[in-house]
Amino acid sequence: MSTPVNAEQAWNDLQRIRVPQERVYDEVERRASGAPGVAYAAAALMWVFLAGLGLGPPRWVVLLALAAYVALLSVLTVRYASRSPMQLHHSRYNRRMSVTLVAGVVMTGATAWLSGRLAESLEPVLAGLVQATVSAAVFLLFIGPASRWAAQSLRGHGEQVAR
Amino acid sequence: MSTPTGFDELIHPATRLSVVALLATTEWADFAFIRDSLSLSDSALSKQLHTLEEAGYLEIHKEGGGRKRRTKVRLTDRGRTAFEGHVAALRAIVEGAGSTAVLTGVAERRQDHAEAGP
């Protein structure tokens, strides 16, 4: 059986493969930089949760609020993901995505803890408002650039996987 | 010269190769996203998808109803293996000919086209 394509056609086919794959990474980067609504919604949920804690509710209310916060955050994530026109294959994700996620959680948690400590001398309700506002602001400042930074690295990683 | 192992005649046509290449990068993709990314018509894409579906290379799921109806397309394990084998076969062909020689040929042909120009 003879080779169905010559080397030049094979080379052109290999180049052709890259074009639709670039479209996928374009979409991933577009979504990483163009979804401020979700970030604002997540920040608003965080603000309400942390400000609510500042009221000094009993332990069972704190646990209930935490469960509600996690549930609403999950709903937000699922709704955002369901609106996506595609989902990147798991083999195309890289370590930078995990690092960004962990860094986001650590930074937000550390900010909430630190701002809570710094505002301890204030009245509890006011301290809660300060803690909530500072934490939500840091989250909003972090999430945009971090998402773009992580998403931009996927294109290069995808090319390595494809090789 | 023999056909390299993994060369897949079903994936080889340009449109199907582009569809499978796009799907290989994703877990799933919307019909509309594939259509717009590859600048295809609905009917042209449907035809290619059904050919690939019949071969067991991809799965098509329809979700929702009315205006919210979505068609999700996913490459199966078989399709993914076939695509990877096909890419490996294309690389083997290029490497067999010597990639420098191929690149020189492509560059010369492009230069000829440019000189012929409109």
Interface residues (C-beta under 8 A of the other chain):
Chain A: M1 S2 T3 P4 V5 N6 A7 E8 A10 W11 N12 D13 L14 R16 I17 R18 V19 P20 Q21 R23 V24 Y25 E27 P85 M86 Q87 L88 H89 H90 R92 G158 A162
Chain B: M1 S2 T3 P4 F7 E9 H12 A14 L17 S18 V19 A21 L22 A24 T25 T26 E27 W28 A29 D30 A32 F33 S37 L38 V87 L90 R91 I93 V94 G96 A97 G98 S99 A101 V102 L103 G105 V106 R109
